[in-house]
């Protein structure tokens, strides 16, 4: 039964689980503004996706087996669109992150997802890949890569640590880099891509489906399914869309404090608990507008840009390199650059390497940021909720430097960048198998009737959950029967 705002406002809400976390109070949803005020809420998520699936994994697959599997990249990012919207749904309604919602159902979920974010991303595939491309730009020897990667990791840590309001700094930096990258790709595709590569995206689908068993053998299960995981953001990264939504001021997130630098900003030590909008006519109307705006913003900024880049970069790689099974590691990127130099001029080869470096640099910033955000929010809301010292900002910065120190040490081991990315993707797939199921439970059971998960999105989410569960179970089977090294 609908309840008037004047009767519910400020009272304790009973709908969200309170066994592990404190209850929240009722509060009306704010009035949304126009879509243009919220454009960019998904830009960090989009930028984080650029350097894995878009630049490396899917173009690499195209140079190994052609365009027959390009449809899988679109499937992967489409699944992430629906996942992201369920993550956004909970945050729009309550102002809390999805991980906080999971912790309300069972407290250890917060720590599990912190580990699920940190452990795969200790392996700095984006940093080593970016450093490798940087050596292409200046003709530096391969031996310079570890030092370059370490310098960039430290530079990212320093830049983020001293930013007064971290979200705004990262959003602006990522927006500039994405604009440069998109400009380059449009020019490169117009000049260098071929018609048969574009038509192959469609015409080779039957061949790709029919040869799937042989592609599994040739590419490796982890490589192929990991590329699907990284078609978009992937892993625990998608969960942090909750945090970006709050910092952008969408829905109930407008009432939650931003993460600031503990050095230059004013901290808020209290955990970021949310609110619950009572069921009344005004909140139903506001919710419908918020949900429409959030879907439009995500579709434009994340799905459309991401899907276009996934297919476009694969087409560019296939058009310039063709099928070259002899290319190892990131050699195909160097081959792309050399072909572009031959078609357009040496200056465009440099332009290509700079754009590729910016893709990987933007991804590295996004990865360091999202892991630290997830850790800060999850730990502060649960095990450190009573600490006056450990604010969300301090946990955030501490996690950043943990990632940078550990990542810098791993860089010097000499593991191939593509292998590091596959390790991250495998770990990300396991995380997605878990939280896709939890989102179904959380958004079906604990949100108000007018905002809960329902309709056609329920079977879509069931399909997505089953996909990632089968992915995880198959990898477990392969590791048990063939050994842990078989997945990479």
Rosetta blueprint (number, residue, H / E / L):
1 X L
2 X L
3 X L
4 X L
5 X H
6 X H
7 X H
8 X H
9 X L
10 X L
11 X L
12 X E
13 X L
14 X L
15 X L
16 X L
17 X L
18 X L
19 X L
20 X L
21 X L
22 X L
23 X L
24 X L
25 X E
26 X E
27 X L
28 X L
29 X L
30 X L
31 X L
32 X L
33 X L
34 X L
35 X H
36 X H
37 X H
38 X L
39 X L
40 X L
41 X L
42 X L
43 X H
44 X H
45 X H
46 X H
47 X H
48 X H
49 X H
50 X H
51 X H
52 X H
53 X H
54 X H
55 X H
56 X H
57 X H
58 X H
59 X H
60 X H
61 X H
62 X H
63 X H
64 X H
65 X H
66 X L
67 X L
68 X L
69 X L
70 X H
71 X H
72 X H
73 X H
74 X H
75 X H
76 X H
77 X H
78 X H
79 X H
80 X H
81 X H
82 X H
83 X H
84 X H
85 X H
86 X H
87 X H
88 X H
89 X H
90 X H
91 X H
92 X H
93 X H
94 X H
95 X L
96 X L
97 X L
98 X H
99 X H
100 X H
101 X H
102 X H
103 X H
104 X H
105 X H
106 X L
107 X L
108 X L
109 X H
110 X H
111 X H
112 X H
113 X H
114 X H
115 X H
116 X H
117 X H
118 X H
119 X H
120 X H
121 X H
122 X L
123 X L
124 X L
125 X H
126 X H
127 X H
128 X H
129 X H
130 X H
131 X H
132 X H
133 X H
134 X H
135 X H
136 X H
137 X H
138 X H
139 X L
140 X L
141 X L
142 X H
143 X H
144 X H
145 X H
146 X H
147 X H
148 X H
149 X H
150 X H
151 X H
152 X H
153 X H
154 X H
155 X H
156 X H
157 X H
158 X H
159 X H
160 X H
161 X H
162 X L
163 X L
164 X L
165 X E
166 X H
167 X H
168 X H
169 X H
170 X H
171 X H
172 X H
173 X H
174 X H
175 X H
176 X H
177 X H
178 X H
179 X H
180 X H
181 X H
182 X H
183 X H
184 X H
185 X H
186 X H
187 X H
188 X H
189 X H
190 X H
191 X H
192 X H
193 X L
194 X L
195 X H
196 X H
197 X H
198 X H
199 X H
200 X H
201 X H
202 X H
203 X H
204 X L
205 X H
206 X H
207 X H
208 X H
209 X H
210 X H
211 X L
212 X H
213 X H
214 X H
215 X H
216 X H
217 X H
218 X H
219 X H
220 X L
221 X H
222 X H
223 X H
224 X H
225 X H
226 X H
227 X H
228 X H
229 X H
230 X L
231 X L
232 X L
233 X L
234 X L
235 X H
236 X H
237 X H
238 X H
239 X H
240 X H
241 X H
242 X H
243 X H
244 X H
245 X H
246 X H
247 X H
248 X H
249 X L
250 X L
251 X H
252 X H
253 X H
254 X H
255 X H
256 X L
257 X L
258 X L
259 X L
260 X E
261 X L
262 X L
263 X L
264 X L
265 X L
266 X L
267 X L
268 X L
269 X L
270 X L
271 X L
272 X L
273 X L
274 X L
275 X E
276 X E
277 X L
278 X L
279 X L
280 X L
281 X H
282 X H
283 X H
284 X H
285 X H
286 X H
287 X H
288 X H
289 X H
290 X H
291 X H
292 X H
293 X H
294 X H
295 X H
296 X H
297 X H
298 X H
299 X H
300 X H
301 X H
302 X H
303 X H
304 X H
305 X H
306 X H
307 X H
308 X H
309 X H
310 X H
311 X H
312 X H
313 X H
314 X H
315 X H
316 X H
317 X H
318 X H
319 X H
320 X H
321 X H
322 X L
323 X L
324 X L
325 X L
326 X L
327 X L
328 X L
329 X L
330 X L
331 X H
332 X H
333 X H
334 X H
335 X H
336 X H
337 X H
338 X H
339 X H
340 X H
341 X H
342 X H
343 X H
344 X L
345 X L
346 X H
347 X H
348 X H
349 X H
350 X H
351 X H
352 X H
353 X H
354 X H
355 X H
356 X H
357 X H
358 X H
359 X H
360 X H
361 X H
362 X H
363 X H
364 X H
365 X H
366 X H
367 X H
368 X H
369 X H
370 X H
371 X H
372 X H
373 X H
374 X H
375 X H
376 X H
377 X H
378 X H
379 X H
380 X H
381 X H
382 X L
383 X L
384 X L
385 X L
386 X L
387 X L
388 X L
389 X L
390 X L
391 X L
392 X H
393 X H
394 X H
395 X H
396 X H
397 X H
398 X H
399 X H
400 X H
401 X H
402 X H
403 X H
404 X H
405 X H
406 X H
407 X H
408 X H
409 X H
410 X H
411 X H
412 X L
413 X L
414 X L
415 X L
416 X L
417 X H
418 X H
419 X H
420 X H
421 X H
422 X H
423 X H
424 X H
425 X H
426 X H
427 X H
428 X H
429 X H
430 X H
431 X H
432 X H
433 X H
434 X H
435 X H
436 X H
437 X H
438 X H
439 X H
440 X H
441 X H
442 X H
443 X H
444 X H
445 X H
446 X L
447 X L
448 X L
449 X L
450 X L
451 X L
452 X L
453 X L
454 X L
455 X L
456 X H
457 X H
458 X H
459 X H
460 X H
461 X H
462 X H
463 X H
464 X H
465 X H
466 X H
467 X H
468 X H
469 X H
470 X H
471 X H
472 X H
473 X H
474 X H
475 X H
476 X H
477 X H
478 X H
479 X H
480 X H
481 X H
482 X H
483 X L
484 X H
485 X H
486 X H
487 X H
488 X L
